[in-house]
Amino acid sequence: MISKQTIDKIFSTIRVEEIVGEYVQLKRAGSNYKGLSPFHDEKTPSFVVSASKQIWKDFSTGKGGTAISFLMEIENFTYPEALRHAAKKYGIEIEEDQREFSEEAKQAHTERDLLYKIHEVANNYFQEILWDSDEGRSIGLSYFKERELKDDIIKKFQLGYSPEQKNAFTAYALEKGYNKEILERSGLSIFPENTPSGVDRFRERVIFPIHSFSGRVLGFGARILKNNVKTAKYLNSPETEIYHKSNVLYGLNQSKQAISRKNVCLLVEGYMDVISLHMSGIENVVASSGTSLTTEQIKLIKRLTENVTILFDGDNAGIKASFRSIDMLLTEGMNIRVLLFPDGDDPDSFARKHPQEYVEKFIENQAMDFIDFKAEILLKEVENDPIKKAEAIRDIVKSVSFVQNALKREVYLKEVSNKFGLSEQSLFNELDVQKQITQNQTQKTQPKAEAQQPTKLQIVDEPKDYVDPIIFNVTKLENDLINHMLNYGDVVLQRTTPDEQKYEITVIEEILHHFEEDGYEFQVELNKRIVDYIKEGVEKEELRKGNFFFGLMDEELSKAAVNSMNIYSELNDWSTRNIFSPNYGDKIPEQVAGDILIHKFRYVNYLILQTKKELADYADSDEAKYFELIKKIQMLTLVSVELSKILNYSAITGIYSDR
């Protein structure tokens, strides 16, 4: 287990804006950062990162947390995995607590854990074979050298080689203790009935590991080097619990920082296109790995930038088929440019022929918007045929119909109007037609609604999740007081005794005194656990605020602490207009005092309710106990009346307190 000292060091070193910034394009918003939610489709940014508090909040989904909890959400890491990933990023050495684990704990690896581990083992194995074996150097490494790859780029992308022996890796993994079941599930090995010893899926191929956003190996692509073998040139890992090809872009882990920094993503087709561009110094590039571009892949890019330049081979016969990708990118709100390389070139060969500056300028100067690109491709076949020309223009307008922003649509249509000398009105009419066609096609693909039945009157049951308003009020104030301690626990309050003696007390001490004075029973178990930690801190002369809970090996407590902390983003920029809005915490002495009084009032009424419920149990069986409860109710009622006077409470108007 990771030691508490290491966890503390990780939390004191890492920066939430840096970790989140690798996944989300963040922009300054006052003292915070804002971006589009990576967990939910949205057009207006509602994802906020607070650098001062070192927490994040996604207002579209309600999720929030620390840098570690973000890694857990986005990468499906366990808590220890997220800590290890952050430690590796910041160069922090992990110290382990030396303790014996039970057999049950040792067996507590999930299938996902094993799949990640076996892919890590395979990745190391393929690299060792490439660099350290005669076969790997003479075949695999020679191939990469023929493609003019340098050693540092081969290691950067962790390229490898799988040997000719049909079960070399399978035997290696079995010897290390991995069973046939996990090898089959991973897709790394196949066990036919006539070959019980197993067969390596990628034997005699060079290996391209496919990484997740954070750098974990999810699967592999493999290229065969022999030309006389009747088999697929490229072979990919099958779909597994951790690898879904529609959710992955090759090279994204190595390119994400450059994409975010340059605010544009170059989109290519193959592994070597990505690698060669990296070697030439152009790193903001990813590949769809030969699969059709998917919405999930586009969303991965959109976390980092809304600008995409698609790079096509000059003689690519599938360019027309790529029109679908353009429409998908436009639907997701991306800004698109397209580049056609000269005939006979692809990104790989072009990058190897020319220096970095030349390639960058070529991409910048030769890339065209999607309208010019489609016009160039479609009008090649038109010649002087007006019917074909009209169809080509209709195809371009169809793409414009996928643009979500109305202003952008109008600008694009003006561009089409100027390019072809057509009236804007006729193009807008065609746009409406194309939008209607798209809408009809969408409706056809959706399941048909059931035939409408006459509406019948139904008896509506009382909601199952009904909560007594008195209990709700107590719980709400309990949560408010916990939040005060977590946010402002170390604030020193200036108080005065009834006999006018002044004294100082912290927010934590005042609220704890209130709970203990009233013998309060917590309605929320999580709050009780938080208070136990805070009390322990007071005994050790520590004031444990929200940040203390971030480093605990308790995900539930950590999330509760984060959710209690406040990120105010919407009002931050008003000060630039000389508008200064009040913030939560501006009057913390009054807020704490007022909330303690209200909580007392709510809790007394709750006790009255509970005591009344007890009366029925003793009405006939225990007269003494019955009258004892009656007296308790009378006493509590008197306390409630006094508190209501202090709070200026009315059953009709509610609580008004000048705080």
JOMODA-V361131 format. One record per pair of residues at least 24 apart in sequence whose ideal C-beta (glycine too) atoms are under 7 Angstrom apart, sorted by sequence separation. I is the first residue (numbers start at 1). GAP is how many residues later the second one is. D is the distance in Angstrom with one decimal. If there is no record, write none. Layout:
# JOMODA-V361131
i = (I | I)
gap = (GAP | GAP)
d = (D | D)
This chain:
# JOMODA-V361131
i = (37 | 39 | 218 | 219 | 250 | 254 | 339 | 136 | 218 | 258 | 259 | 371 | 374 | 608 | 611 | 258 | 308 | 310 | 312 | 314 | 485 | 508 | 512 | 306 | 312 | 314 | 339 | 393 | 484 | 530 | 135 | 170 | 255 | 306 | 307 | 308 | 309 | 310 | 311 | 312 | 313 | 314 | 315 | 339 | 529 | 608 | 20 | 130 | 135 | 255 | 306 | 312 | 314 | 315 | 338 | 370 | 607 | 608 | 130 | 133 | 167 | 170 | 205 | 218 | 255 | 298 | 302 | 309 | 311 | 314 | 337 | 338 | 397 | 401 | 481 | 508 | 526 | 530 | 127 | 129 | 130 | 167 | 169 | 255 | 298 | 314 | 337 | 400 | 17 | 129 | 167 | 168 | 293 | 302 | 337 | 338 | 604 | 608 | 16 | 127 | 129 | 166 | 167 | 202 | 295 | 299 | 313 | 397 | 401 | 17 | 39 | 126 | 129 | 166 | 201 | 251 | 252 | 298 | 336 | 397 | 401 | 526 | 123 | 126 | 251 | 293 | 338 | 508 | 604 | 605 | 20 | 38 | 126 | 250 | 251 | 265 | 298 | 311 | 394 | 398 | 604 | 123 | 166 | 249 | 250 | 295 | 397 | 401 | 506 | 16 | 162 | 210 | 215 | 249 | 16 | 164 | 213 | 214 | 249 | 250 | 265 | 601 | 604 | 16 | 162 | 163 | 164 | 210 | 213 | 265 | 162 | 163 | 212 | 264 | 267 | 371 | 162 | 211 | 263 | 265 | 267 | 601 | 162 | 213 | 264 | 265 | 266 | 267 | 268 | 600 | 601 | 125 | 245 | 260 | 263 | 267 | 326 | 371 | 375 | 478 | 161 | 162 | 259 | 260 | 264 | 266 | 371 | 478 | 479 | 482 | 161 | 245 | 259 | 478 | 597 | 601 | 20 | 122 | 125 | 159 | 160 | 19 | 159 | 246 | 249 | 252 | 256 | 371 | 475 | 479 | 482 | 601 | 159 | 247 | 474 | 475 | 478 | 485 | 597 | 598 | 16 | 20 | 187 | 221 | 246 | 597 | 16 | 19 | 23 | 158 | 187 | 246 | 249 | 323 | 19 | 121 | 471 | 14 | 187 | 490 | 186 | 309 | 489 | 118 | 121 | 185 | 490 | 234 | 489 | 320 | 598 | 309 | 319 | 486 | 487 | 118 | 162 | 486 | 144 | 143 | 208 | 594 | 118 | 118 | 594 | 122 | 140 | 19 | 119 | 114 | 118 | 221 | 591 | 330 | 590 | 115 | 118 | 277 | 115 | 276 | 280 | 331 | 333 | 14 | 276 | 327 | 330 | 587 | 10 | 273 | 326 | 330 | 331 | 273 | 277 | 282 | 273 | 276 | 281 | 327 | 486 | 7 | 10 | 14 | 272 | 276 | 280 | 10 | 13 | 282 | 487 | 2 | 282 | 486 | 487 | 13 | 268 | 280 | 486 | 487 | 2 | 126 | 483 | 507 | 511 | 10 | 143 | 482 | 510 | 514 | 518 | 9 | 520 | 507 | 511 | 518 | 123 | 139 | 6 | 6 | 5 | 2 | 3 | 3 | 2 | 3 | 123 | 1 | 1 | 493 | 120 | 157 | 488 | 491 | 1 | 119 | 156 | 487 | 119 | 493 | 116 | 488 | 484 | 484 | 484 | 481 | 480 | 481 | 157 | 477 | 481 | 477 | 478 | 153 | 477 | 115 | 147 | 153 | 477 | 115 | 116 | 149 | 153 | 115 | 474 | 85 | 112 | 150 | 473 | 474 | 111 | 112 | 149 | 474 | 470 | 471 | 470 | 75 | 75 | 75 | 470 | 23 | 148 | 22 | 22 | 25 | 21 | 38 | 36 | 25 | 24 | 25 | 23 | 25 | 43 | 79 | 79 | 66 | 69 | 69 | 66 | 69 | 65 | 66 | 65 | 64 | 64 | 55 | 55 | 57 | 53 | 55 | 53 | 50 | 48 | 48 | 32 | 34 | 32 | 11 | 30 | 11 | 29 | 32 | 31 | 30 | 8 | 29 | 30 | 7 | 29)
gap = (24 | 24 | 24 | 24 | 24 | 24 | 24 | 25 | 25 | 25 | 25 | 25 | 25 | 25 | 25 | 26 | 26 | 26 | 26 | 26 | 26 | 26 | 26 | 27 | 27 | 27 | 27 | 27 | 27 | 27 | 28 | 28 | 28 | 28 | 28 | 28 | 28 | 28 | 28 | 28 | 28 | 28 | 28 | 28 | 28 | 28 | 29 | 29 | 29 | 29 | 29 | 29 | 29 | 29 | 29 | 29 | 29 | 29 | 30 | 30 | 30 | 30 | 30 | 30 | 30 | 30 | 30 | 30 | 30 | 30 | 30 | 30 | 30 | 30 | 30 | 30 | 30 | 30 | 31 | 31 | 31 | 31 | 31 | 31 | 31 | 31 | 31 | 31 | 32 | 32 | 32 | 32 | 32 | 32 | 32 | 32 | 32 | 32 | 33 | 33 | 33 | 33 | 33 | 33 | 33 | 33 | 33 | 33 | 33 | 34 | 34 | 34 | 34 | 34 | 34 | 34 | 34 | 34 | 34 | 34 | 34 | 34 | 35 | 35 | 35 | 35 | 35 | 35 | 35 | 35 | 36 | 36 | 36 | 36 | 36 | 36 | 36 | 36 | 36 | 36 | 36 | 37 | 37 | 37 | 37 | 37 | 37 | 37 | 37 | 38 | 38 | 38 | 38 | 38 | 39 | 39 | 39 | 39 | 39 | 39 | 39 | 39 | 39 | 40 | 40 | 40 | 40 | 40 | 40 | 40 | 41 | 41 | 41 | 41 | 41 | 41 | 42 | 42 | 42 | 42 | 42 | 42 | 43 | 43 | 43 | 43 | 43 | 43 | 43 | 43 | 43 | 44 | 44 | 44 | 44 | 44 | 44 | 44 | 44 | 44 | 45 | 45 | 45 | 45 | 45 | 45 | 45 | 45 | 45 | 45 | 46 | 46 | 46 | 46 | 46 | 46 | 47 | 47 | 47 | 47 | 47 | 48 | 48 | 48 | 48 | 48 | 48 | 48 | 48 | 48 | 48 | 48 | 49 | 49 | 49 | 49 | 49 | 49 | 49 | 49 | 50 | 50 | 50 | 50 | 50 | 50 | 51 | 51 | 51 | 51 | 51 | 51 | 51 | 51 | 52 | 52 | 52 | 53 | 53 | 53 | 54 | 54 | 54 | 55 | 55 | 55 | 55 | 56 | 56 | 57 | 57 | 58 | 58 | 59 | 59 | 60 | 60 | 60 | 62 | 63 | 63 | 63 | 64 | 65 | 65 | 66 | 66 | 67 | 67 | 68 | 68 | 68 | 68 | 69 | 69 | 70 | 70 | 70 | 71 | 71 | 71 | 71 | 71 | 72 | 72 | 72 | 72 | 72 | 73 | 73 | 73 | 73 | 73 | 74 | 74 | 74 | 75 | 75 | 75 | 75 | 75 | 76 | 76 | 76 | 76 | 76 | 76 | 77 | 77 | 77 | 77 | 78 | 78 | 78 | 78 | 79 | 79 | 79 | 79 | 79 | 81 | 81 | 81 | 81 | 81 | 82 | 82 | 82 | 82 | 82 | 82 | 83 | 83 | 85 | 85 | 85 | 86 | 86 | 88 | 89 | 90 | 92 | 92 | 93 | 94 | 94 | 94 | 95 | 96 | 96 | 97 | 97 | 97 | 97 | 98 | 98 | 98 | 98 | 99 | 99 | 100 | 100 | 107 | 108 | 111 | 114 | 115 | 115 | 118 | 118 | 118 | 121 | 121 | 122 | 122 | 125 | 125 | 125 | 125 | 126 | 126 | 126 | 126 | 127 | 128 | 129 | 129 | 129 | 129 | 129 | 130 | 130 | 130 | 132 | 135 | 135 | 136 | 137 | 138 | 139 | 139 | 190 | 204 | 234 | 235 | 235 | 239 | 265 | 266 | 278 | 279 | 279 | 280 | 280 | 290 | 474 | 476 | 484 | 489 | 490 | 492 | 493 | 494 | 496 | 497 | 498 | 499 | 507 | 510 | 510 | 512 | 512 | 514 | 517 | 519 | 521 | 535 | 535 | 537 | 539 | 539 | 540 | 540 | 540 | 541 | 542 | 543 | 543 | 543 | 544 | 544)
d = (6.5 | 6.2 | 5.3 | 3.9 | 5.9 | 6.7 | 5.8 | 4.4 | 4.3 | 3.8 | 4.5 | 5.8 | 6.5 | 5.9 | 7.0 | 4.1 | 5.1 | 6.9 | 6.8 | 5.8 | 5.5 | 6.0 | 6.9 | 6.4 | 6.8 | 4.5 | 5.6 | 5.9 | 6.3 | 6.6 | 5.3 | 3.8 | 5.5 | 5.5 | 4.9 | 5.5 | 4.5 | 4.9 | 5.1 | 5.2 | 6.1 | 5.0 | 5.2 | 4.2 | 6.4 | 4.9 | 5.4 | 6.7 | 6.7 | 5.8 | 5.7 | 6.9 | 4.2 | 6.4 | 6.4 | 6.2 | 5.5 | 6.4 | 4.7 | 6.9 | 5.4 | 5.6 | 6.7 | 6.3 | 5.7 | 6.3 | 6.3 | 6.1 | 7.0 | 6.2 | 4.1 | 6.0 | 6.1 | 5.6 | 5.1 | 6.9 | 6.7 | 6.7 | 6.0 | 6.5 | 4.1 | 4.9 | 4.8 | 5.6 | 6.0 | 5.4 | 6.4 | 6.3 | 5.2 | 5.1 | 5.8 | 6.2 | 4.2 | 6.8 | 5.9 | 6.0 | 5.4 | 6.8 | 5.8 | 4.5 | 7.0 | 5.2 | 5.8 | 6.4 | 6.4 | 6.9 | 4.2 | 4.9 | 4.2 | 5.0 | 6.9 | 2.7 | 5.7 | 6.3 | 7.0 | 6.3 | 5.0 | 4.7 | 4.9 | 5.6 | 4.8 | 5.4 | 6.0 | 6.1 | 4.7 | 6.1 | 4.0 | 5.6 | 5.3 | 5.9 | 5.7 | 6.1 | 5.8 | 6.4 | 5.8 | 5.0 | 6.7 | 5.0 | 6.3 | 4.6 | 4.8 | 6.9 | 5.6 | 4.2 | 4.2 | 6.7 | 5.7 | 6.2 | 6.2 | 4.9 | 5.9 | 5.9 | 4.8 | 6.7 | 6.5 | 6.5 | 6.0 | 6.9 | 6.6 | 4.7 | 6.8 | 6.6 | 6.6 | 5.9 | 4.3 | 6.8 | 4.6 | 5.9 | 6.2 | 5.4 | 5.3 | 7.0 | 6.8 | 5.8 | 5.5 | 6.3 | 6.6 | 4.2 | 5.0 | 6.9 | 7.0 | 4.2 | 5.4 | 6.9 | 4.2 | 5.2 | 5.3 | 4.9 | 5.0 | 5.9 | 6.6 | 5.8 | 6.8 | 4.6 | 6.0 | 6.8 | 5.2 | 5.6 | 6.6 | 6.6 | 5.5 | 5.8 | 4.5 | 6.7 | 6.2 | 5.8 | 6.0 | 5.8 | 6.9 | 5.0 | 6.2 | 5.6 | 5.6 | 6.2 | 6.6 | 6.1 | 6.9 | 6.4 | 6.0 | 6.7 | 3.9 | 4.3 | 6.5 | 4.2 | 5.3 | 6.3 | 5.9 | 7.0 | 4.7 | 6.9 | 6.0 | 6.9 | 6.3 | 4.6 | 5.8 | 6.2 | 5.9 | 6.1 | 6.3 | 6.6 | 6.5 | 5.6 | 4.7 | 5.9 | 5.4 | 6.1 | 4.1 | 6.4 | 5.7 | 5.0 | 4.2 | 6.8 | 5.7 | 6.8 | 6.7 | 6.5 | 6.7 | 5.1 | 5.9 | 4.4 | 6.2 | 6.5 | 5.4 | 6.7 | 6.7 | 6.3 | 6.1 | 6.8 | 4.5 | 6.7 | 6.3 | 5.1 | 6.1 | 5.9 | 6.3 | 5.7 | 6.6 | 3.9 | 7.0 | 5.7 | 4.6 | 5.1 | 5.7 | 6.9 | 4.2 | 5.5 | 5.0 | 6.8 | 6.5 | 5.1 | 5.0 | 6.4 | 6.3 | 6.3 | 4.5 | 6.7 | 6.7 | 5.9 | 5.6 | 6.7 | 4.4 | 4.7 | 5.4 | 5.0 | 4.3 | 5.5 | 4.1 | 6.8 | 5.7 | 6.4 | 6.0 | 5.1 | 6.9 | 3.9 | 5.0 | 6.4 | 4.9 | 4.3 | 3.9 | 4.7 | 5.7 | 6.4 | 5.5 | 5.9 | 4.5 | 5.7 | 4.9 | 5.5 | 5.1 | 6.2 | 6.7 | 6.0 | 6.3 | 4.5 | 5.9 | 6.1 | 4.9 | 5.8 | 6.6 | 6.6 | 5.6 | 4.4 | 4.4 | 6.8 | 6.8 | 5.8 | 5.6 | 6.5 | 6.2 | 4.9 | 6.6 | 5.8 | 6.5 | 5.6 | 6.8 | 6.4 | 5.1 | 6.5 | 5.7 | 4.7 | 6.3 | 6.0 | 4.4 | 6.4 | 6.5 | 5.0 | 4.7 | 6.4 | 4.8 | 5.0 | 5.8 | 6.7 | 6.0 | 5.6 | 6.6 | 4.2 | 6.5 | 6.6 | 6.7 | 6.8 | 5.8 | 5.0 | 7.0 | 5.5 | 6.8 | 5.9 | 5.2 | 7.0 | 5.7 | 6.1 | 6.1 | 5.6 | 6.8 | 6.2 | 3.9 | 6.1 | 6.6 | 6.2 | 5.4 | 6.0 | 6.2 | 6.7 | 4.6 | 4.9 | 4.7 | 6.1 | 5.7 | 6.4 | 4.5 | 5.6 | 6.2 | 5.9 | 6.5 | 4.8 | 5.7 | 6.5 | 5.4 | 6.6 | 6.9 | 5.0 | 5.4 | 6.3 | 5.5 | 5.7 | 6.8 | 6.0 | 6.9 | 5.4 | 7.0 | 6.4 | 5.3 | 5.4 | 5.4 | 6.1 | 6.9 | 6.7 | 5.6 | 5.0 | 6.4 | 6.4 | 6.6 | 6.9 | 5.8 | 6.1 | 4.7 | 5.2 | 5.6 | 5.1 | 5.8 | 4.8 | 5.7 | 6.8 | 6.9 | 4.8 | 5.0 | 4.5 | 6.5 | 6.3 | 4.9 | 5.6 | 6.7 | 4.6 | 5.6 | 6.4 | 5.8 | 2.4 | 5.4 | 6.2 | 5.2 | 4.8 | 7.0)
